[in-house]
Amino acid sequence: MWLKNQKEYAIERGISESEASRFQCTAEHLVARCDGGKNSYRNIVAACHFCNTKRHQRKKPLGPPRYKEHIRKRLQQGKWHPRKLRDSSSPQCS
């Protein structure tokens, strides 16, 4: 993930800046603020922009443990990021 320099991240990994935008580091609330989640270190984790966005696009967002398992299964199947991004030197989400 990148925090400050999208262009540098893209160049280092041989991908476009648009593709690099998926890997922007974001703060993910495990329990959403609208559901009573707090802004505390126990409730916030780092997540790439893609993972954070996809979790909240679901009709019924999965809880943190189930969503983590969902992502792991998709990664194992090679179905989370496009092949070009999986095959780059980009680290995978975990």
Backbone as JSON Lines, residues from 0, in Angstrom:
{"i":0,"aa":"M","n":[0.85,-1.18,0.0],"ca":[0.0,0.0,0.0],"c":[0.89,1.24,0.0]}
{"i":1,"aa":"W","n":[0.33,2.32,-0.46],"ca":[1.04,3.59,-0.42],"c":[0.22,4.6,0.38]}
{"i":2,"aa":"L","n":[0.92,5.53,1.0],"ca":[0.26,6.54,1.81],"c":[0.42,7.94,1.23]}
{"i":3,"aa":"K","n":[1.62,8.23,0.71],"ca":[1.88,9.6,0.31],"c":[2.18,9.82,-1.17]}
{"i":4,"aa":"N","n":[2.66,8.8,-1.89],"ca":[3.1,9.06,-3.25],"c":[2.61,7.99,-4.23]}
{"i":5,"aa":"Q","n":[1.45,8.24,-4.78],"ca":[0.82,7.31,-5.72],"c":[1.69,7.12,-6.97]}
{"i":6,"aa":"K","n":[2.23,8.2,-7.5],"ca":[3.03,8.13,-8.72],"c":[4.27,7.27,-8.5]}
{"i":7,"aa":"E","n":[4.97,7.48,-7.41],"ca":[6.17,6.69,-7.1],"c":[5.82,5.21,-6.95]}
{"i":8,"aa":"Y","n":[4.73,4.92,-6.27],"ca":[4.27,3.54,-6.09],"c":[4.01,2.89,-7.44]}
{"i":9,"aa":"A","n":[3.34,3.62,-8.32],"ca":[3.02,3.09,-9.66],"c":[4.29,2.81,-10.46]}
{"i":10,"aa":"I","n":[5.22,3.72,-10.43],"ca":[6.47,3.56,-11.18],"c":[7.24,2.36,-10.66]}
{"i":11,"aa":"E","n":[7.36,2.24,-9.35],"ca":[8.1,1.13,-8.75],"c":[7.52,-0.23,-9.15]}
{"i":12,"aa":"R","n":[6.22,-0.3,-9.35],"ca":[5.57,-1.57,-9.63],"c":[5.18,-1.76,-11.1]}
{"i":13,"aa":"G","n":[5.49,-0.76,-11.93],"ca":[5.21,-0.87,-13.35],"c":[3.73,-0.91,-13.68]}
{"i":14,"aa":"I","n":[2.94,-0.14,-12.92],"ca":[1.49,-0.07,-13.16],"c":[1.11,1.39,-13.34]}
{"i":15,"aa":"S","n":[-0.11,1.62,-13.81],"ca":[-0.56,3.0,-14.02],"c":[-0.94,3.63,-12.67]}
{"i":16,"aa":"E","n":[-1.01,4.94,-12.66],"ca":[-1.43,5.63,-11.43],"c":[-2.87,5.25,-11.08]}
{"i":17,"aa":"S","n":[-3.69,5.05,-12.09],"ca":[-5.07,4.63,-11.85],"c":[-5.09,3.27,-11.15]}
{"i":18,"aa":"E","n":[-4.27,2.34,-11.62],"ca":[-4.2,1.03,-10.99],"c":[-3.64,1.14,-9.57]}
{"i":19,"aa":"A","n":[-2.67,2.02,-9.4],"ca":[-2.07,2.21,-8.07],"c":[-3.07,2.77,-7.07]}
{"i":20,"aa":"S","n":[-4.08,3.48,-7.56],"ca":[-5.06,4.07,-6.64],"c":[-5.77,3.0,-5.82]}
{"i":21,"aa":"R","n":[-5.88,1.78,-6.33],"ca":[-6.5,0.67,-5.59],"c":[-5.77,0.39,-4.29]}
{"i":22,"aa":"F","n":[-4.47,0.68,-4.26],"ca":[-3.63,0.31,-3.13],"c":[-3.36,1.45,-2.16]}
{"i":23,"aa":"Q","n":[-4.1,2.55,-2.27],"ca":[-3.93,3.64,-1.32],"c":[-4.31,3.15,0.08]}
{"i":24,"aa":"C","n":[-3.48,3.45,1.04],"ca":[-3.73,3.04,2.42],"c":[-4.87,3.87,3.01]}
{"i":25,"aa":"T","n":[-5.87,3.18,3.53],"ca":[-7.01,3.86,4.16],"c":[-7.21,3.29,5.57]}
{"i":26,"aa":"A","n":[-7.94,4.01,6.37],"ca":[-8.31,3.54,7.71],"c":[-9.68,2.86,7.6]}
{"i":27,"aa":"E","n":[-9.72,1.61,7.99],"ca":[-10.96,0.84,7.93],"c":[-11.48,0.63,9.35]}
{"i":28,"aa":"H","n":[-12.7,1.07,9.59],"ca":[-13.34,0.83,10.88],"c":[-13.91,-0.59,10.87]}
{"i":29,"aa":"L","n":[-13.5,-1.42,11.79],"ca":[-14.0,-2.79,11.85],"c":[-15.49,-2.8,12.14]}
{"i":30,"aa":"V","n":[-15.89,-1.98,13.1],"ca":[-17.31,-1.74,13.36],"c":[-17.55,-0.31,12.89]}
{"i":31,"aa":"A","n":[-18.39,-0.16,11.88],"ca":[-18.63,1.16,11.28],"c":[-19.09,2.17,12.32]}
{"i":32,"aa":"R","n":[-18.7,3.4,12.09],"ca":[-19.11,4.47,13.02],"c":[-20.63,4.58,13.09]}
{"i":33,"aa":"C","n":[-21.31,4.37,11.96],"ca":[-22.77,4.46,11.96],"c":[-23.4,3.33,12.76]}
{"i":34,"aa":"D","n":[-22.62,2.29,13.05],"ca":[-23.11,1.18,13.87],"c":[-22.57,1.24,15.29]}
{"i":35,"aa":"G","n":[-22.02,2.4,15.65],"ca":[-21.52,2.59,17.01],"c":[-20.03,2.36,17.18]}
{"i":36,"aa":"G","n":[-19.31,2.1,16.08],"ca":[-17.87,1.89,16.15],"c":[-17.14,3.16,16.54]}
{"i":37,"aa":"K","n":[-16.1,3.0,17.29],"ca":[-15.32,4.15,17.79],"c":[-14.11,4.42,16.9]}
{"i":38,"aa":"N","n":[-13.58,5.63,17.03],"ca":[-12.32,5.99,16.38],"c":[-11.19,5.63,17.35]}
{"i":39,"aa":"S","n":[-10.95,4.35,17.54],"ca":[-9.91,3.9,18.47],"c":[-9.01,2.89,17.77]}
{"i":40,"aa":"Y","n":[-7.81,2.73,18.29],"ca":[-6.86,1.81,17.67],"c":[-7.39,0.38,17.66]}
{"i":41,"aa":"R","n":[-8.29,0.05,18.53],"ca":[-8.85,-1.3,18.57],"c":[-9.9,-1.53,17.48]}
{"i":42,"aa":"N","n":[-10.4,-0.44,16.91],"ca":[-11.46,-0.54,15.91],"c":[-11.02,-0.13,14.5]}
{"i":43,"aa":"I","n":[-9.78,0.31,14.35],"ca":[-9.31,0.79,13.05],"c":[-8.1,-0.02,12.6]}
{"i":44,"aa":"V","n":[-8.13,-0.46,11.35],"ca":[-7.0,-1.18,10.75],"c":[-6.67,-0.54,9.41]}
{"i":45,"aa":"A","n":[-5.46,-0.78,8.93],"ca":[-5.06,-0.32,7.6],"c":[-5.66,-1.26,6.57]}
{"i":46,"aa":"A","n":[-6.19,-0.68,5.51],"ca":[-6.74,-1.47,4.41],"c":[-6.52,-0.7,3.11]}
{"i":47,"aa":"C","n":[-6.27,-1.42,2.04],"ca":[-6.15,-0.73,0.75],"c":[-7.52,-0.17,0.37]}
{"i":48,"aa":"H","n":[-7.51,0.87,-0.44],"ca":[-8.74,1.53,-0.85],"c":[-9.72,0.54,-1.49]}
{"i":49,"aa":"F","n":[-9.21,-0.36,-2.31],"ca":[-10.07,-1.34,-2.98],"c":[-10.8,-2.21,-1.96]}
{"i":50,"aa":"C","n":[-10.07,-2.76,-0.99],"ca":[-10.69,-3.63,0.02],"c":[-11.73,-2.88,0.85]}
{"i":51,"aa":"N","n":[-11.38,-1.68,1.25],"ca":[-12.26,-0.86,2.06],"c":[-13.55,-0.55,1.29]}
{"i":52,"aa":"T","n":[-13.41,-0.17,0.04],"ca":[-14.57,0.18,-0.78],"c":[-15.45,-1.04,-1.04]}
{"i":53,"aa":"K","n":[-14.84,-2.16,-1.39],"ca":[-15.62,-3.36,-1.7],"c":[-16.42,-3.83,-0.5]}
{"i":54,"aa":"R","n":[-15.84,-3.74,0.68],"ca":[-16.58,-4.18,1.88],"c":[-17.86,-3.38,2.05]}
{"i":55,"aa":"H","n":[-17.8,-2.09,1.8],"ca":[-18.95,-1.23,2.03],"c":[-19.92,-1.17,0.86]}
{"i":56,"aa":"Q","n":[-19.56,-1.78,-0.26],"ca":[-20.48,-1.83,-1.39],"c":[-21.43,-3.02,-1.3]}
{"i":57,"aa":"R","n":[-21.15,-3.93,-0.4],"ca":[-22.02,-5.09,-0.24],"c":[-23.37,-4.66,0.31]}
{"i":58,"aa":"K","n":[-24.44,-5.34,-0.08],"ca":[-25.77,-5.01,0.45],"c":[-25.79,-5.16,1.96]}
{"i":59,"aa":"K","n":[-25.17,-6.22,2.43],"ca":[-25.06,-6.44,3.88],"c":[-23.58,-6.72,4.17]}
{"i":60,"aa":"P","n":[-22.83,-5.69,4.6],"ca":[-21.4,-5.9,4.84],"c":[-21.14,-7.03,5.83]}
{"i":61,"aa":"L","n":[-20.14,-7.85,5.5],"ca":[-19.75,-8.93,6.4],"c":[-19.0,-8.36,7.6]}
{"i":62,"aa":"G","n":[-19.07,-9.04,8.71],"ca":[-18.3,-8.65,9.87],"c":[-16.82,-8.86,9.6]}
{"i":63,"aa":"P","n":[-15.95,-8.26,10.4],"ca":[-14.51,-8.33,10.15],"c":[-13.96,-9.74,9.95]}
{"i":64,"aa":"P","n":[-14.23,-10.71,10.81],"ca":[-13.65,-12.05,10.59],"c":[-14.14,-12.71,9.29]}
{"i":65,"aa":"R","n":[-15.42,-12.57,8.99],"ca":[-15.97,-13.18,7.77],"c":[-15.45,-12.49,6.52]}
{"i":66,"aa":"Y","n":[-15.29,-11.17,6.57],"ca":[-14.78,-10.46,5.41],"c":[-13.32,-10.82,5.16]}
{"i":67,"aa":"K","n":[-12.55,-10.94,6.23],"ca":[-11.15,-11.34,6.11],"c":[-11.06,-12.71,5.44]}
{"i":68,"aa":"E","n":[-11.9,-13.64,5.85],"ca":[-11.91,-14.97,5.25],"c":[-12.34,-14.91,3.79]}
{"i":69,"aa":"H","n":[-13.33,-14.07,3.48],"ca":[-13.78,-13.89,2.1],"c":[-12.62,-13.42,1.22]}
{"i":70,"aa":"I","n":[-11.87,-12.43,1.68],"ca":[-10.74,-11.91,0.91],"c":[-9.68,-12.98,0.73]}
{"i":71,"aa":"R","n":[-9.36,-13.71,1.79],"ca":[-8.34,-14.78,1.68],"c":[-8.74,-15.83,0.65]}
{"i":72,"aa":"K","n":[-9.99,-16.23,0.65],"ca":[-10.45,-17.21,-0.34],"c":[-10.32,-16.66,-1.76]}
{"i":73,"aa":"R","n":[-10.74,-15.41,-1.95],"ca":[-10.65,-14.8,-3.27],"c":[-9.2,-14.67,-3.73]}
{"i":74,"aa":"L","n":[-8.3,-14.33,-2.8],"ca":[-6.87,-14.24,-3.15],"c":[-6.34,-15.6,-3.57]}
{"i":75,"aa":"Q","n":[-6.69,-16.64,-2.82],"ca":[-6.23,-17.99,-3.15],"c":[-6.74,-18.43,-4.52]}
{"i":76,"aa":"Q","n":[-7.9,-17.97,-4.9],"ca":[-8.49,-18.31,-6.2],"c":[-7.97,-17.4,-7.31]}
{"i":77,"aa":"G","n":[-7.19,-16.38,-6.93],"ca":[-6.69,-15.42,-7.92],"c":[-7.76,-14.5,-8.44]}
{"i":78,"aa":"K","n":[-8.76,-14.21,-7.6],"ca":[-9.91,-13.43,-8.06],"c":[-10.11,-12.12,-7.29]}
{"i":79,"aa":"W","n":[-9.1,-11.61,-6.63],"ca":[-9.32,-10.37,-5.9],"c":[-8.87,-9.16,-6.7]}
{"i":80,"aa":"H","n":[-7.62,-9.16,-7.14],"ca":[-7.11,-8.08,-7.99],"c":[-6.95,-8.63,-9.4]}
{"i":81,"aa":"P","n":[-7.02,-7.75,-10.42],"ca":[-6.8,-8.21,-11.79],"c":[-5.42,-8.87,-11.92]}
{"i":82,"aa":"R","n":[-5.3,-9.8,-12.87],"ca":[-4.06,-10.55,-13.06],"c":[-2.84,-9.63,-13.17]}
{"i":83,"aa":"K","n":[-2.96,-8.56,-13.92],"ca":[-1.81,-7.65,-14.11],"c":[-1.31,-7.13,-12.75]}
{"i":84,"aa":"L","n":[-2.23,-6.84,-11.85],"ca":[-1.83,-6.33,-10.55],"c":[-1.31,-7.45,-9.65]}
{"i":85,"aa":"R","n":[-1.87,-8.63,-9.77],"ca":[-1.38,-9.77,-9.0],"c":[0.01,-10.16,-9.43]}
{"i":86,"aa":"D","n":[0.28,-10.05,-10.73],"ca":[1.56,-10.47,-11.28],"c":[2.64,-9.41,-11.13]}
{"i":87,"aa":"S","n":[2.26,-8.19,-10.74],"ca":[3.27,-7.15,-10.53],"c":[3.97,-7.45,-9.22]}
{"i":88,"aa":"S","n":[4.91,-6.63,-8.87],"ca":[5.63,-6.85,-7.63],"c":[4.86,-6.3,-6.43]}
{"i":89,"aa":"S","n":[3.58,-5.99,-6.64],"ca":[2.75,-5.46,-5.58],"c":[2.53,-6.52,-4.5]}
{"i":90,"aa":"P","n":[2.65,-6.13,-3.23],"ca":[2.31,-7.08,-2.18],"c":[0.81,-7.33,-2.18]}
{"i":91,"aa":"Q","n":[0.41,-8.51,-1.78],"ca":[-1.0,-8.84,-1.74],"c":[-1.63,-8.41,-0.42]}
{"i":92,"aa":"C","n":[-2.91,-8.18,-0.44],"ca":[-3.65,-7.87,0.77],"c":[-3.69,-9.12,1.64]}
{"i":93,"aa":"S","n":[-3.84,-8.94,2.92],"ca":[-3.94,-10.11,3.79],"c":[-5.05,-9.94,4.79]}
